[in-house]
Amino acid sequence: MNDYTRLAMPGIQRLRPYQPGKPMEELERELGITDTLKLASNENPLGPSPRGIEAAREVLAESHRYPDDAGFRLRHRLADRLGVQADGIVLGAGSSDVIDMVARTFLGPGRNAVYSRYSFAMYPIYTLAVGAEGREAAALPPEHPEMPYGHDLDAMAELVDAHTGVVFIANPNNPTGTWLACDALEAFLEALPEHVIVVLDEAYTEYVEEPDFPDGLAWLSRFPNLVVTRTFSKIYGLAAMRVGYGVAAPALAEVISRVRHPFNVSSAAQAAAEAALDDEEFLARSRRVNSEGLLQLATGLEAMGLRVIPSVGNFLTFELDREAGPVYEALLQSGVIVRPVANYGMPCHLRVSVGTEAENARFLEALGKVLA
């Protein structure tokens, strides 16, 4: 018996694994080069928070000890910084771990989850993995004047019914970089039935500079069914540490925590995250580099006649006049890794993460040669 797929649960049988960005080491082995540029995984081009790395080093000597399962210091440090209750914070190995906990807690056979087309690929994976039905709402059309490919909240609301367990909303959204303004999102939350848990995925929120961008944490007291997830993987540069968190009403957080794997966040990750919260100089520099990089990339791409989707994250998705696969492969041959998004239903688009000024320039030069 070699067909183990048919032995899996029905939801698992329909799954396709998450596709991460191509590793630098793999490309370097294939091409025999050492100067690979990776702009595929929305990582901080400045590296990790210096304070965070120093704090992680200091606890490595205690690696024979299990970490604090409750994450007491980090949760209380987050509570002080964010103005929330420590009992309402759930720590995860990245924010995706918390999202998975929500799915395992509130979804299953006979229930459904609602999410937008072109949104984070893990939402349907977590949904199907527990035997629930995934309902993908149509997104705003490509020709939308302000937010092409963005979340269509009206379309999402139409899919919600008595069996809906969770609604997933990414703000800003990955891979499009689009976002929802405060009034529209607030009205959507107010109209949802109380039995629906809302995951507001704010993995990129620290990068956002739009004045009308909502802070989901400010709504926790009004919406007891709301879970706001954030991560240290992006602006804090701690992607390899795998540490994120969800914030909710304490009663909701307690239920979600029942499925949390024990010791799911390492001691080094907890120490790094706690120290990174105070690394204000690093955060300010990261925001500045990202803001300048978004402009540099958008200007360069538009100068090539390419359509860029407006983004407030640390990446841009742009449209080619052809299938993106061959362009992606040609960029690989020049040592530049970006992200194809055909698996999101966008076969003519590529996503590029913001790098340093020099890295952005190298990408634009390589893309120009490929398109020529």
C-alpha positions in Angstrom: 0.0 0.0 0.0 1.8 3.1 -1.2 -1.1 5.5 -1.8 -1.1 7.0 1.7 -3.2 10.0 0.4 -6.3 7.8 0.4 -5.7 6.9 4.1 -5.6 10.5 5.1 -8.7 12.4 6.3 -10.8 13.9 3.5 -9.6 17.5 4.2 -6.0 16.5 4.0 -6.5 14.6 0.8 -7.5 17.9 -0.9 -4.5 19.9 0.5 -1.5 21.2 -1.3 1.5 22.0 0.9 2.4 25.6 1.6 5.0 26.8 -0.9 7.8 28.9 0.7 10.2 31.1 -1.1 13.1 29.3 -2.8 16.0 29.0 -0.3 19.2 30.9 -1.1 21.3 27.8 -0.3 19.4 25.7 -2.8 19.9 28.2 -5.6 23.6 28.7 -4.8 24.1 24.9 -5.0 22.3 24.8 -8.3 24.1 27.7 -10.0 27.4 27.5 -8.1 27.2 31.2 -7.1 27.7 32.9 -3.8 26.0 36.3 -4.2 22.3 35.3 -4.3 19.8 38.0 -3.6 16.6 36.7 -1.9 13.6 39.1 -2.1 11.0 36.4 -1.8 9.9 35.9 1.8 9.2 39.4 3.1 12.1 39.3 5.5 13.7 42.4 7.0 16.7 43.3 4.8 18.5 44.9 7.7 18.7 41.6 9.5 17.4 40.8 13.0 17.0 43.3 15.9 20.5 43.6 17.5 19.0 43.8 20.9 17.0 40.7 20.2 20.0 38.7 19.1 22.1 39.7 22.1 19.3 38.7 24.4 18.9 35.3 22.7 22.7 34.6 23.1 22.5 35.2 26.8 20.0 32.4 27.4 21.6 29.8 25.2 23.7 28.5 28.1 20.4 27.4 29.6 19.3 25.4 26.6 19.1 22.2 28.6 16.1 23.7 30.4 12.6 23.8 28.9 11.3 27.3 28.2 8.7 29.0 30.3 5.6 27.4 28.9 3.4 30.4 30.0 5.8 32.9 28.5 5.2 35.1 31.5 7.8 37.8 30.9 7.1 38.2 27.2 3.3 38.2 27.6 3.5 40.8 30.4 6.0 42.9 28.4 3.6 42.8 25.4 0.7 43.7 27.6 2.5 46.8 28.9 3.6 47.9 25.5 0.2 47.3 23.8 -2.1 48.3 26.6 -3.9 44.9 26.7 -4.4 42.2 29.3 -1.6 39.7 29.7 -4.2 37.0 30.1 -5.5 37.8 26.7 -2.2 37.0 24.9 -1.5 33.6 23.3 2.1 33.0 22.2 2.8 31.0 19.1 5.7 29.8 17.0 5.0 32.6 14.6 1.6 34.2 14.3 0.6 31.3 11.9 0.8 29.0 14.9 -1.9 31.1 16.7 -4.0 31.1 13.5 -3.7 27.3 13.4 -4.8 27.1 17.1 -7.9 29.2 16.3 -8.8 26.8 13.4 -8.3 23.7 15.6 -10.5 25.3 18.3 -13.4 26.6 16.3 -13.5 24.7 13.0 -14.2 21.1 12.1 -16.7 18.9 10.1 -20.0 20.7 9.6 -18.4 24.2 10.0 -17.0 26.6 7.5 -14.4 29.4 7.4 -14.6 32.4 5.2 -11.6 34.2 3.6 -10.9 36.3 0.6 -9.4 35.2 -2.7 -5.7 36.2 -3.0 -5.2 36.1 0.8 -2.7 34.2 2.9 -2.4 30.6 1.6 -2.5 29.1 5.1 -6.1 30.0 5.8 -7.5 27.3 3.5 -4.8 24.8 4.6 -5.7 25.2 8.3 -9.4 25.0 7.4 -9.3 21.9 5.3 -6.9 20.2 7.7 -9.5 20.0 10.4 -12.3 18.9 8.1 -14.1 22.2 7.7 -15.4 23.8 4.6 -13.4 26.6 3.1 -15.4 29.5 1.5 -13.4 31.8 -0.7 -15.0 35.1 -1.3 -14.4 37.0 -4.6 -11.9 39.8 -4.2 -12.2 43.3 -5.5 -11.6 43.3 -9.3 -8.2 44.0 -10.9 -9.6 47.2 -12.4 -10.7 48.6 -9.0 -9.4 52.2 -8.8 -8.1 52.1 -5.3 -7.6 48.6 -4.1 -7.3 46.1 -6.9 -7.3 42.5 -5.7 -8.2 43.6 -2.2 -10.7 42.1 0.2 -14.3 42.6 -0.8 -16.0 42.7 2.7 -19.5 42.6 1.2 -18.7 39.4 -0.7 -17.2 37.9 2.5 -20.3 38.8 4.5 -22.6 37.0 2.0 -20.8 33.7 2.7 -21.3 33.8 6.4 -24.0 31.6 7.8 -25.1 29.8 10.9 -22.3 27.2 10.4 -19.4 29.7 10.0 -16.9 29.3 12.7 -14.1 31.6 11.6 -13.6 34.6 9.3 -9.9 35.3 8.3 -9.0 38.8 7.4 -5.4 39.8 6.5 -4.7 43.5 7.0 -2.4 44.4 5.2 -3.0 41.4 3.0 -0.3 39.0 1.7 0.5 38.6 -1.2 -1.2 41.7 -2.6 -0.2 44.4 0.0 -3.7 45.8 0.0 -5.4 47.0 3.1 -8.8 47.8 4.7 -9.6 51.2 6.0 -10.9 51.8 9.5 -14.6 52.6 8.9 -15.1 49.7 6.4 -13.6 47.1 8.6 -15.3 48.3 11.8 -18.7 48.2 10.0 -18.0 44.6 8.9 -17.1 43.5 12.4 -20.3 45.1 13.8 -22.5 43.3 11.3 -21.0 39.8 12.0 -23.0 37.3 14.2 -21.5 36.8 17.6 -20.8 33.1 17.0 -18.2 33.9 14.3 -14.6 34.2 15.5 -12.7 36.8 13.5 -9.0 36.5 13.0 -7.5 39.8 12.1 -4.0 39.0 10.8 -1.8 42.0 11.3 1.6 40.5 10.5 2.8 43.7 8.7 1.0 46.3 10.8 4.3 47.8 12.1 5.2 48.9 8.6 2.0 50.7 7.8 2.0 54.5 7.7 -1.5 55.1 6.3 -3.4 57.5 8.6 -6.7 55.6 8.1 -5.3 52.2 8.9 -7.0 50.5 11.8 -5.4 49.2 15.0 -7.3 46.0 15.7 -6.3 46.0 19.3 -8.4 49.1 19.9 -11.5 47.0 19.1 -11.0 44.1 21.5 -13.2 45.5 24.2 -16.1 46.0 21.7 -15.8 42.7 19.8 -15.3 39.8 22.2 -15.1 37.4 19.2 -12.0 39.2 17.7 -8.5 37.7 17.7 -5.7 40.0 16.5 -2.5 38.2 15.5 1.0 39.7 15.1 4.5 38.5 14.6 8.2 39.2 15.3 9.1 37.7 11.9 8.8 40.8 9.8 9.9 44.3 11.1 11.7 42.8 14.1 13.7 40.5 11.8 13.3 37.4 14.0 11.8 35.1 11.3 14.0 32.1 12.2 13.1 32.4 15.9 9.5 31.7 15.1 7.6 33.8 17.7 4.3 35.6 17.3 1.2 36.2 19.3 -2.5 36.6 19.3 -4.5 39.0 21.4 -8.1 38.5 22.4 -10.5 38.8 25.3 -9.1 36.7 28.2 -12.0 34.3 28.1 -11.5 33.7 24.3 -7.7 33.5 24.7 -8.1 30.8 27.4 -10.1 28.6 25.1 -7.6 29.0 22.2 -4.7 28.2 24.6 -6.2 24.7 25.3 -4.9 23.4 22.0 -1.5 25.2 22.2 1.4 22.7 22.1 3.5 22.8 25.3 6.7 24.8 25.2 5.9 26.0 21.7 8.1 29.1 21.9 11.7 28.6 22.8 13.6 30.4 25.5 15.8 32.1 23.0 12.8 33.3 20.9 11.0 34.6 24.0 14.1 36.5 25.1 14.8 37.9 21.7 11.2 39.1 21.2 11.1 40.8 24.6 14.3 42.7 23.9 13.4 43.5 20.3 10.3 45.4 21.6 12.6 48.1 23.0 14.8 48.3 19.9 13.3 51.6 18.8 16.3 52.7 16.7 16.2 49.5 14.7 12.4 49.7 14.2 12.6 53.3 13.1 15.4 52.5 10.6 13.5 49.5 9.3 10.4 51.6 8.7 12.4 54.2 6.9 14.2 51.7 4.7 10.9 50.1 3.8 9.2 53.3 3.0 12.0 54.4 0.7 12.3 50.9 -0.8 8.6 50.7 -1.6 8.9 54.0 -3.5 12.1 52.9 -5.3 10.6 49.6 -6.4 7.2 51.1 -7.5 9.0 53.8 -9.5 11.3 51.4 -11.2 8.6 48.9 -12.0 6.2 51.5 -13.4 9.0 52.9 -15.5 9.1 49.5 -17.2 5.4 49.8 -17.9 4.4 47.3 -15.3 1.3 47.6 -13.1 2.0 47.6 -9.4 -0.6 46.8 -6.8 -0.6 49.5 -4.0 1.0 48.0 -0.9 1.6 49.1 2.7 3.5 46.0 3.6 7.2 45.3 3.0 6.6 43.9 -0.5 5.1 44.7 -3.8 3.2 42.5 -6.2 3.3 43.5 -9.9 1.7 42.3 -13.1 3.6 41.2 -16.2 2.2 41.1 -19.7 2.9 37.4 -19.9 3.0 34.2 -17.7 5.3 35.0 -14.8 6.9 31.6 -14.5 9.6 32.0 -17.2 10.4 35.5 -15.9 10.8 34.1 -12.4 13.1 31.3 -13.7 15.2 33.8 -15.7 15.7 35.9 -12.6 16.8 32.8 -10.7 19.5 32.4 -13.3 20.8 35.8 -12.5 20.9 35.0 -8.8 17.7 36.9 -7.9 14.9 35.2 -6.0 11.4 36.7 -5.9 8.1 35.0 -5.3 5.8 33.6 -8.0 2.2 33.8 -6.9 0.5 31.5 -9.4 -0.6 29.4 -6.5 -2.8 32.3 -5.4 -4.5 32.4 -8.8 -2.2 35.2 -10.1 -0.2 33.5 -12.8 1.0 36.8 -14.4 2.2 38.4 -11.2 5.4 38.3 -9.2 5.9 39.5 -5.6 9.1 41.2 -4.6 10.1 41.9 -1.0 11.7 45.3 -0.2 15.4 45.1 0.2 18.1 47.7 0.8 18.6 50.4 -1.8 21.4 48.4 -3.5 19.4 45.2 -3.4 16.3 46.9 -4.9 18.5 48.4 -7.7 20.0 45.0 -8.4 16.6 43.4 -8.7 15.3 46.2 -11.0 18.4 45.9 -13.2 18.0 42.1 -13.5 14.3 42.3 -14.2 14.9 45.0 -16.9 17.4 42.7 -18.7 15.0 39.7 -18.5 12.1 41.7 -19.9 14.3 43.1 -22.7 
